[in-house]
């Protein structure tokens, strides 16, 4: 069984969950919007005077780990 589709299916089941994702030399925090076999969509809240949501697209092959923050 290939790993990428299984990993994407698990991430899709966690849609709406706040997570911490490590990839390359970066750790980022956000809420999972969607995942498919190639991309994870992560919604991040940007601070400042007018907070906005920013969607970050991360290749699933680049992900080192995913830590669930509000389980």
N, CA, C and O atoms as a GROMACS GRO file, in nm:
protein
  284
    1UNK      N    1   0.085  -0.118   0.000
    1UNK     CA    2   0.000   0.000   0.000
    1UNK      C    3   0.089   0.125   0.000
    1UNK      O    4   0.174   0.139   0.089
    2UNK      N    5   0.073   0.215  -0.098
    2UNK     CA    6   0.155   0.335  -0.105
    2UNK      C    7   0.131   0.427   0.014
    2UNK      O    8   0.019   0.439   0.063
    3UNK      N    9   0.238   0.490   0.060
    3UNK     CA   10   0.230   0.574   0.179
    3UNK      C   11   0.158   0.706   0.154
    3UNK      O   12   0.075   0.746   0.237
    4UNK      N   13   0.187   0.775   0.044
    4UNK     CA   14   0.133   0.909   0.020
    4UNK      C   15  -0.020   0.914   0.022
    4UNK      O   16  -0.074   1.001   0.091
    5UNK      N   17  -0.093   0.827  -0.049
    5UNK     CA   18  -0.239   0.833  -0.042
    5UNK      C   19  -0.293   0.803   0.098
    5UNK      O   20  -0.392   0.861   0.141
    6UNK      N   21  -0.227   0.712   0.170
    6UNK     CA   22  -0.270   0.678   0.306
    6UNK      C   23  -0.248   0.798   0.399
    6UNK      O   24  -0.335   0.829   0.481
    7UNK      N   25  -0.133   0.864   0.386
    7UNK     CA   26  -0.102   0.981   0.467
    7UNK      C   27  -0.202   1.093   0.438
    7UNK      O   28  -0.251   1.158   0.530
    8UNK      N   29  -0.232   1.117   0.310
    8UNK     CA   30  -0.328   1.220   0.272
    8UNK      C   31  -0.466   1.190   0.326
    8UNK      O   32  -0.536   1.281   0.371
    9UNK      N   33  -0.507   1.064   0.323
    9UNK     CA   34  -0.638   1.026   0.376
    9UNK      C   35  -0.646   1.052   0.526
    9UNK      O   36  -0.749   1.098   0.575
   10UNK      N   37  -0.539   1.022   0.599
   10UNK     CA   38  -0.536   1.049   0.743
   10UNK      C   39  -0.545   1.199   0.769
   10UNK      O   40  -0.619   1.242   0.857
   11UNK      N   41  -0.469   1.278   0.693
   11UNK     CA   42  -0.472   1.423   0.710
   11UNK      C   43  -0.610   1.479   0.677
   11UNK      O   44  -0.656   1.571   0.744
   12UNK      N   45  -0.676   1.424   0.575
   12UNK     CA   46  -0.811   1.470   0.539
   12UNK      C   47  -0.910   1.443   0.650
   12UNK      O   48  -1.002   1.522   0.672
   13UNK      N   49  -0.895   1.333   0.721
   13UNK     CA   50  -0.983   1.302   0.834
   13UNK      C   51  -0.963   1.402   0.947
   13UNK      O   52  -1.052   1.419   1.031
   14UNK      N   53  -0.847   1.467   0.950
   14UNK     CA   54  -0.816   1.565   1.054
   14UNK      C   55  -0.848   1.708   1.011
   14UNK      O   56  -0.808   1.803   1.079
   15UNK      N   57  -0.919   1.725   0.901
   15UNK     CA   58  -0.955   1.860   0.855
   15UNK      C   59  -1.026   1.935   0.966
   15UNK      O   60  -1.117   1.882   1.030
   16UNK      N   61  -0.984   2.060   0.989
   16UNK     CA   62  -1.041   2.141   1.097
   16UNK      C   63  -0.964   2.132   1.227
   16UNK      O   64  -0.997   2.200   1.324
   17UNK      N   65  -0.862   2.048   1.230
   17UNK     CA   66  -0.781   2.028   1.350
   17UNK      C   67  -0.659   2.120   1.347
   17UNK      O   68  -0.595   2.136   1.243
   18UNK      N   69  -0.628   2.179   1.462
   18UNK     CA   70  -0.509   2.263   1.470
   18UNK      C   71  -0.386   2.174   1.486
   18UNK      O   72  -0.384   2.084   1.571
   19UNK      N   73  -0.286   2.199   1.403
   19UNK     CA   74  -0.166   2.115   1.401
   19UNK      C   75  -0.040   2.201   1.390
   19UNK      O   76  -0.045   2.320   1.360
   20UNK      N   77   0.069   2.135   1.414
   20UNK     CA   78   0.201   2.191   1.392
   20UNK      C   79   0.266   2.102   1.287
   20UNK      O   80   0.270   1.980   1.303
   21UNK      N   81   0.317   2.161   1.180
   21UNK     CA   82   0.375   2.084   1.069
   21UNK      C   83   0.521   2.124   1.053
   21UNK      O   84   0.554   2.243   1.045
   22UNK      N   85   0.608   2.025   1.049
   22UNK     CA   86   0.750   2.049   1.026
   22UNK      C   87   0.785   2.006   0.885
   22UNK      O   88   0.750   1.895   0.842
   23UNK      N   89   0.854   2.093   0.813
   23UNK     CA   90   0.902   2.061   0.679
   23UNK      C   91   1.025   2.147   0.652
   23UNK      O   92   1.034   2.261   0.697
   24UNK      N   93   1.119   2.090   0.580
   24UNK     CA   94   1.248   2.157   0.555
   24UNK      C   95   1.307   2.202   0.689
   24UNK      O   96   1.328   2.118   0.777
   25UNK      N   97   1.334   2.330   0.705
   25UNK     CA   98   1.384   2.383   0.833
   25UNK      C   99   1.280   2.470   0.899
   25UNK      O  100   1.314   2.564   0.972
   26UNK      N  101   1.154   2.441   0.875
   26UNK     CA  102   1.044   2.526   0.920
   26UNK      C  103   0.944   2.446   1.002
   26UNK      O  104   0.912   2.331   0.968
   27UNK      N  105   0.895   2.507   1.108
   27UNK     CA  106   0.781   2.452   1.181
   27UNK      C  107   0.672   2.558   1.176
   27UNK      O  108   0.695   2.672   1.217
   28UNK      N  109   0.555   2.521   1.127
   28UNK     CA  110   0.445   2.616   1.114
   28UNK      C  111   0.320   2.559   1.179
   28UNK      O  112   0.302   2.437   1.187
   29UNK      N  113   0.235   2.648   1.225
   29UNK     CA  114   0.115   2.609   1.297
   29UNK      C  115  -0.007   2.660   1.223
   29UNK      O  116  -0.005   2.770   1.168
   30UNK      N  117  -0.113   2.581   1.220
   30UNK     CA  118  -0.236   2.622   1.154
   30UNK      C  119  -0.342   2.514   1.163
   30UNK      O  120  -0.328   2.416   1.236
   31UNK      N  121  -0.448   2.533   1.088
   31UNK     CA  122  -0.561   2.440   1.086
   31UNK      C  123  -0.563   2.372   0.949
   31UNK      O  124  -0.552   2.438   0.846
   32UNK      N  125  -0.576   2.240   0.950
   32UNK     CA  126  -0.579   2.165   0.824
   32UNK      C  127  -0.707   2.199   0.749
   32UNK      O  128  -0.817   2.184   0.802
   33UNK      N  129  -0.692   2.245   0.625
   33UNK     CA  130  -0.807   2.275   0.539
   33UNK      C  131  -0.841   2.155   0.453
   33UNK      O  132  -0.957   2.116   0.442
   34UNK      N  133  -0.738   2.095   0.392
   34UNK     CA  134  -0.758   1.979   0.305
   34UNK      C  135  -0.624   1.911   0.282
   34UNK      O  136  -0.518   1.967   0.311
   35UNK      N  137  -0.630   1.791   0.230
   35UNK     CA  138  -0.509   1.720   0.189
   35UNK      C  139  -0.546   1.629   0.074
   35UNK      O  140  -0.654   1.569   0.071
   36UNK      N  141  -0.455   1.618  -0.022
   36UNK     CA  142  -0.469   1.518  -0.126
   36UNK      C  143  -0.335   1.447  -0.136
   36UNK      O  144  -0.247   1.470  -0.053
   37UNK      N  145  -0.317   1.364  -0.234
   37UNK     CA  146  -0.195   1.283  -0.238
   37UNK      C  147  -0.069   1.365  -0.262
   37UNK      O  148   0.041   1.312  -0.249
   38UNK      N  149  -0.082   1.493  -0.296
   38UNK     CA  150   0.036   1.573  -0.322
   38UNK      C  151   0.052   1.698  -0.238
   38UNK      O  152   0.163   1.748  -0.223
   39UNK      N  153  -0.059   1.750  -0.183
   39UNK     CA  154  -0.055   1.881  -0.117
   39UNK      C  155  -0.140   1.882   0.010
   39UNK      O  156  -0.247   1.823   0.016
   40UNK      N  157  -0.087   1.952   0.112
   40UNK     CA  158  -0.161   1.980   0.234
   40UNK      C  159  -0.193   2.128   0.235
   40UNK      O  160  -0.103   2.210   0.218
   41UNK      N  161  -0.319   2.164   0.255
   41UNK     CA  162  -0.360   2.304   0.268
   41UNK      C  163  -0.373   2.336   0.415
   41UNK      O  164  -0.453   2.274   0.486
   42UNK      N  165  -0.296   2.433   0.461
   42UNK     CA  166  -0.293   2.470   0.603
   42UNK      C  167  -0.333   2.616   0.617
   42UNK      O  168  -0.270   2.702   0.556
   43UNK      N  169  -0.436   2.645   0.697
   43UNK     CA  170  -0.482   2.783   0.718
   43UNK      C  171  -0.410   2.837   0.840
   43UNK      O  172  -0.420   2.782   0.950
   44UNK      N  173  -0.336   2.948   0.820
   44UNK     CA  174  -0.263   3.011   0.928
   44UNK      C  175  -0.326   3.146   0.959
   44UNK      O  176  -0.371   3.216   0.868
   45UNK      N  177  -0.330   3.182   1.087
   45UNK     CA  178  -0.381   3.312   1.129
   45UNK      C  179  -0.264   3.408   1.138
   45UNK      O  180  -0.167   3.381   1.209
   46UNK      N  181  -0.272   3.519   1.066
   46UNK     CA  182  -0.167   3.619   1.073
   46UNK      C  183  -0.209   3.726   1.173
   46UNK      O  184  -0.326   3.765   1.178
   47UNK      N  185  -0.115   3.772   1.251
   47UNK     CA  186  -0.144   3.871   1.355
   47UNK      C  187  -0.143   4.012   1.301
   47UNK      O  188  -0.142   4.035   1.180
   48UNK      N  189  -0.145   4.107   1.393
   48UNK     CA  190  -0.143   4.247   1.354
   48UNK      C  191  -0.274   4.315   1.386
   48UNK      O  192  -0.358   4.261   1.459
   49UNK      N  193  -0.291   4.435   1.332
   49UNK     CA  194  -0.412   4.513   1.359
   49UNK      C  195  -0.535   4.453   1.293
   49UNK      O  196  -0.645   4.462   1.348
   50UNK      N  197  -0.517   4.393   1.178
   50UNK     CA  198  -0.629   4.331   1.107
   50UNK      C  199  -0.593   4.185   1.079
   50UNK      O  200  -0.544   4.154   0.970
   51UNK      N  201  -0.617   4.095   1.176
   51UNK     CA  202  -0.581   3.954   1.155
   51UNK      C  203  -0.653   3.895   1.034
   51UNK      O  204  -0.772   3.920   1.012
   52UNK      N  205  -0.581   3.817   0.958
   52UNK     CA  206  -0.638   3.751   0.840
   52UNK      C  207  -0.594   3.606   0.836
   52UNK      O  208  -0.498   3.567   0.903
   53UNK      N  209  -0.665   3.528   0.759
   53UNK     CA  210  -0.628   3.388   0.738
   53UNK      C  211  -0.545   3.378   0.611
   53UNK      O  212  -0.578   3.438   0.509
   54UNK      N  213  -0.438   3.302   0.619
   54UNK     CA  214  -0.350   3.281   0.504
   54UNK      C  215  -0.342   3.130   0.482
   54UNK      O  216  -0.316   3.055   0.576
   55UNK      N  217  -0.363   3.086   0.358
   55UNK     CA  218  -0.353   2.944   0.327
   55UNK      C  219  -0.212   2.914   0.276
   55UNK      O  220  -0.162   2.979   0.184
   56UNK      N  221  -0.148   2.816   0.339
   56UNK     CA  222  -0.016   2.771   0.298
   56UNK      C  223  -0.030   2.632   0.238
   56UNK      O  224  -0.095   2.545   0.295
   57UNK      N  225   0.030   2.613   0.122
   57UNK     CA  226   0.027   2.484   0.055
   57UNK      C  227   0.162   2.416   0.077
   57UNK      O  228   0.266   2.474   0.044
   58UNK      N  229   0.160   2.294   0.132
   58UNK     CA  230   0.283   2.221   0.163
   58UNK      C  231   0.279   2.087   0.090
   58UNK      O  232   0.181   2.013   0.100
   59UNK      N  233   0.384   2.057   0.018
   59UNK     CA  234   0.392   1.928  -0.050
   59UNK      C  235   0.400   1.818   0.056
   59UNK      O  236   0.480   1.826   0.149
   60UNK      N  237   0.317   1.716   0.043
   60UNK     CA  238   0.315   1.610   0.144
   60UNK      C  239   0.447   1.534   0.148
   60UNK      O  240   0.482   1.476   0.251
   61UNK      N  241   0.521   1.533   0.038
   61UNK     CA  242   0.651   1.466   0.036
   61UNK      C  243   0.755   1.542   0.118
   61UNK      O  244   0.857   1.485   0.156
   62UNK      N  245   0.731   1.671   0.145
   62UNK     CA  246   0.826   1.753   0.220
   62UNK      C  247   0.801   1.751   0.370
   62UNK      O  248   0.884   1.799   0.447
   63UNK      N  249   0.688   1.695   0.414
   63UNK     CA  250   0.651   1.698   0.556
   63UNK      C  251   0.735   1.600   0.635
   63UNK      O  252   0.746   1.482   0.600
   64UNK      N  253   0.797   1.652   0.743
   64UNK     CA  254   0.875   1.566   0.833
   64UNK      C  255   0.786   1.507   0.942
   64UNK      O  256   0.794   1.387   0.971
   65UNK      N  257   0.701   1.591   1.003
   65UNK     CA  258   0.606   1.538   1.100
   65UNK      C  259   0.488   1.633   1.114
   65UNK      O  260   0.496   1.750   1.078
   66UNK      N  261   0.378   1.579   1.168
   66UNK     CA  262   0.259   1.657   1.199
   66UNK      C  263   0.224   1.629   1.345
   66UNK      O  264   0.206   1.514   1.385
   67UNK      N  265   0.213   1.736   1.423
   67UNK     CA  266   0.179   1.723   1.566
   67UNK      C  267   0.040   1.783   1.587
   67UNK      O  268   0.016   1.898   1.551
   68UNK      N  269  -0.051   1.704   1.644
   68UNK     CA  270  -0.187   1.751   1.673
   68UNK      C  271  -0.181   1.837   1.798
   68UNK      O  272  -0.121   1.798   1.898
   69UNK      N  273  -0.245   1.956   1.794
   69UNK     CA  274  -0.237   2.048   1.906
   69UNK      C  275  -0.363   2.052   1.993
   69UNK      O  276  -0.353   2.083   2.112
   70UNK      N  277  -0.478   2.022   1.939
   70UNK     CA  278  -0.600   2.030   2.020
   70UNK      C  279  -0.684   1.904   2.009
   70UNK      O  280  -0.796   1.907   1.958
   71UNK      N  281  -0.632   1.797   2.054
   71UNK     CA  282  -0.702   1.669   2.045
   71UNK      C  283  -0.775   1.642   2.174
   71UNK      O  284  -0.841   1.539   2.188
   0.00000   0.00000   0.00000
